[in-house]
Structure formats: structure tokens, C-alpha cells
Amino acid sequence: MSTGNPELDRFVASAMEQVRKAQEIREQLSEVTGVGEASNGQVRVEVQTSGALRGVTIDPRAMRMGSEALGEAILEAAQNAAQNVQEQISQLMEPITAANPLLQKVMRGETPQMPEGLEDLPNRIGRSSDPIKEVTEQLERVRKMLGA
């Protein structure tokens, strides 16, 4: 697909590559399982990316801890497993976020601001005497915002 604008074509190609990478990562994310341990490995918990428990393994020796200590160990192992999931997700996202400052902000929990005027783009395109120029200018603004 060619727009006739080499710079816009590069931007579109780059965006399409990012989408392809994101799809691959989404598939990999569905397979991530976090593992966490506590009490010297006597309690082991596995969680899915959603945070849902996938498995809990309690060594028979852990039964000597008492109910309160065992409960705390299970919670600690679950927290460690959740942290493990987040670490794996960050590693999987690295190929995309490394090249994209905006996604780095989103992954850190920051909410980046949309470039001013972009939300009104469909209306402006409809009123513009040169809609291709309008879209090209806005894509350039987005490209700069993304650091591409």
C-alpha cells in the first residue's frame, strides 16, 4: 500500500509492524504464568496474567506453621507470583516499548495527553479542502509524539 508520500508510507509501515508485534506479544501473554514461593519454598503459587490462581502447592512441612502463618505464606507467595507475571509482561513488551516513548509511559501507568486537536480530526477532515494534507499533518504530529 502506497500513499505517494514516502514519509507517510514509512510511518504506516512502522505502525503495521508494531501491530504485528503486538499481536505476537498478545499470544505470548496468554501463556504467561507467574510463579511465587514463600517460607523457603514450602508454599508455591501459580497465577495467570489476569491474577487468577492457577495452582497452589503446599509442602506437608508447611502444615506445622499454624493457620495464620500458613495464610500469610500463601499471600506472600501469591504476591510474588503476581510480581513475576508483571516482570514477564515487561520483558515481553520490551520490543515494542523500547522504540516507543508513549508506550513506555503507558506501561509505567502514566496517562499521556493526546495531541491538541487530534480528537476533532474527523470533523476537520470533512471540512478541509485538502483532506489528505490534513491527515498527513496530523499523522506527523502523532509520529513526533511517539518519537518515531
Protein Blocks (a to p, Z undefined) as FASTA:
>chain_A
ZZhiaklmmmmmmmmmmmmmmmmmmmmmmmpccdddeehhlaccdddfkopafbdcddfk
lmmnojklmmmmmmmmmmmmmmmmmmmmmmmmmmmmmmmmklmmmmnopacdddehklmm
mmmmmmpmblmlmmmmmmmmmmmmnoZZ
